[in-house]
Amino acid sequence: MDKYVVFGNPISHSKSPLIHGLLAEQTDQKIEYTYIEADVNGFTKAVLEFRKNGGKGCNVTSPFKDEAYNLADHKTEGALLAEAANTLIFNDDGTISAETTDGAGFLLDLKNNNAPLTNKRILLIGAGGAARGVIKPLLDTKPELLSICNRTVSKAEQLAQRFTEFGNINAVSAADLEKLTQPYDLIINSTSASLHGELPPVPVNIFNKCEFVYDMAYSNEPTIFINWAKEQGVKQAIDGLGMLVGQAAESFEIWRNVKTNIPPILDAVRKTL
C-alpha cells in the first residue's frame, strides 16, 4: 500500500489524514496517510528517512514549507513564486519535486463560492507565506486591482514589486485604507490573527460596500474576522476550511492522477470540527 504523510510541528491536530482518507475512499485508491511531527531541526532527515522507507510523497505544513522548497530538486512555477512548498513528490529517478497547492485550493474554494474576482477590486491582508502562495492565482483571474496590506508596509511593497509582471498589484498601508475612496469587492485575511482571537490592524471602513470576505483561518464557529465583517453588513463571509480541503485534493490528484469531488469531502470534514 502506497504511503503518504503530512509533516509539521505541531501536527497532531491536522485534518489532513482525515481528508486524504476520505479522498482515497471516494476514488477507490488504496493508500495509507498519516502524520509525522518532525523535530524543528530535523525536517530534511525525517523526509529522506520516510522516502527511504517506501514513502511516495508528502504534504508539508508549518514550520517546514520553506525547508521543503529548499530540499527539492525540481520546483514548479507556483513553488518558485511562493518560495515555499506544501507538497513533495518522490520521483522514480530519486529526485524530489516541489509544488504548492495552496493557491489552487484557495482559488477553487473562491470559485465554488462565486467570489467576485475578474475585473474586481481585491484586498489581501498580510504579506507572509500564506499570502505569497495565493497572489499569482489571484492575479491570474484578472482583477481590476489587487492590494496588499501588511503591518510592516515594506513587506507588502516587496511582494507587490515581485508580482507586478503578473497583473495590477499595489501595496497599501492601514493609513491609506483609512482614506479609502473606492470600495473593495473581495477582502481576504491571510494573517493568523483569527487563530488567536485577534483582528488584523486594518480600519473598519474597508468593509464599506464589500461583497465578500474570506478568512483563511477556520474553526467550528465563525472566526472573529468573519463576525466583524458581518457586523459591518458584509453578506457573504467564509472561512478557510474549503481551502484546506481544496489544497489536499490538489495534492492527492498530483500523486494519484485521479479527479476528486470536493463538496461532499468538505461537508464531512466540517462536521468533525
NORHU-V506267 format. One record per residue. N is the residue number from 1. RES is the residue in one small letter. PHI is phi in whole degrees, -180 to 180 (999 if undefined). Layout:
n,res,phi
N,RES,PHI
N,RES,PHI
//
This chain:
n,res,phi
1,m,999
2,d,-68
3,k,-112
4,y,-136
5,v,-145
6,v,-117
7,f,-100
8,g,-170
9,n,-161
10,p,-78
11,i,-146
12,s,-62
13,h,-82
14,s,-60
15,k,-90
16,s,-60
17,p,-59
18,l,-63
19,i,-63
20,h,-69
21,g,-63
22,l,-68
23,l,-64
24,a,-66
25,e,-63
26,q,-64
27,t,-106
28,d,58
29,q,-99
30,k,-96
31,i,-135
32,e,-121
33,y,-132
34,t,-133
35,y,-125
36,i,-132
37,e,-90
38,a,-76
39,d,-62
40,v,-58
41,n,-108
42,g,-128
43,f,-64
44,t,-59
45,k,-59
46,a,-66
47,v,-65
48,l,-64
49,e,-68
50,f,-63
51,r,-64
52,k,-59
53,n,-87
54,g,103
55,g,-62
56,k,-100
57,g,176
58,c,-153
59,n,-97
60,v,-138
61,t,-127
62,s,-55
63,p,-106
64,f,-109
65,k,-64
66,d,-68
67,e,-65
68,a,-61
69,y,-60
70,n,-70
71,l,-73
72,a,-74
73,d,-83
74,h,-126
75,k,-133
76,t,-74
77,e,-59
78,g,-62
79,a,-67
80,l,-61
81,l,-70
82,a,-80
83,e,53
84,a,-160
85,a,-141
86,n,-114
87,t,-139
88,l,-117
89,i,-115
90,f,-92
91,n,-83
92,d,-64
93,d,-86
94,g,93
95,t,-85
96,i,-122
97,s,-108
98,a,-114
99,e,-139
100,t,-116
101,t,-101
102,d,-61
103,g,-63
104,a,-66
105,g,-65
106,f,-64
107,l,-64
108,l,-61
109,d,-67
110,l,-61
111,k,-68
112,n,-64
113,n,-105
114,n,55
115,a,-70
116,p,-73
117,l,-130
118,t,-63
119,n,62
120,k,-111
121,r,-97
122,i,-121
123,l,-113
124,l,-110
125,i,-94
126,g,108
127,a,-136
128,g,-90
129,g,-62
130,a,-64
131,a,-68
132,r,-56
133,g,-75
134,v,-115
135,i,-63
136,k,-62
137,p,-59
138,l,-65
139,l,-66
140,d,-65
141,t,-82
142,k,61
143,p,-71
144,e,-63
145,l,-157
146,l,-118
147,s,-106
148,i,-113
149,c,-119
150,n,-143
151,r,-55
152,t,-92
153,v,-62
154,s,-60
155,k,-66
156,a,-65
157,e,-65
158,q,-64
159,l,-66
160,a,-61
161,q,-64
162,r,-67
163,f,-105
164,t,-63
165,e,-71
166,f,-98
167,g,165
168,n,-82
169,i,-137
170,n,-145
171,a,-110
172,v,-133
173,s,-98
174,a,-60
175,a,-65
176,d,-61
177,l,-68
178,e,-60
179,k,-103
180,l,-58
181,t,-109
182,q,-105
183,p,-73
184,y,-95
185,d,-83
186,l,-134
187,i,-121
188,i,-120
189,n,-99
190,s,-101
191,t,-79
192,s,-94
193,a,-54
194,s,-61
195,l,-65
196,h,-108
197,g,69
198,e,-121
199,l,-108
200,p,-69
201,p,-79
202,v,-129
203,p,-74
204,v,-68
205,n,-71
206,i,-62
207,f,-84
208,n,-58
209,k,64
210,c,-76
211,e,-89
212,f,-150
213,v,-125
214,y,-130
215,d,-111
216,m,-67
217,a,-76
218,y,-151
219,s,-160
220,n,-76
221,e,-122
222,p,-56
223,t,-69
224,i,-61
225,f,-69
226,i,-64
227,n,-62
228,w,-61
229,a,-64
230,k,-66
231,e,-63
232,q,-92
233,g,99
234,v,-67
235,k,-81
236,q,-119
237,a,-144
238,i,-130
239,d,-97
240,g,-93
241,l,-64
242,g,-64
243,m,-66
244,l,-61
245,v,-67
246,g,-64
247,q,-69
248,a,-64
249,a,-63
250,e,-63
251,s,-62
252,f,-59
253,e,-68
254,i,-64
255,w,-70
256,r,-104
257,n,57
258,v,-134
259,k,-89
260,t,-123
261,n,-112
262,i,-75
263,p,-51
264,p,-66
265,i,-67
266,l,-61
267,d,-61
268,a,-66
269,v,-69
270,r,-58
271,k,-69
272,t,-91
273,l,-70
//
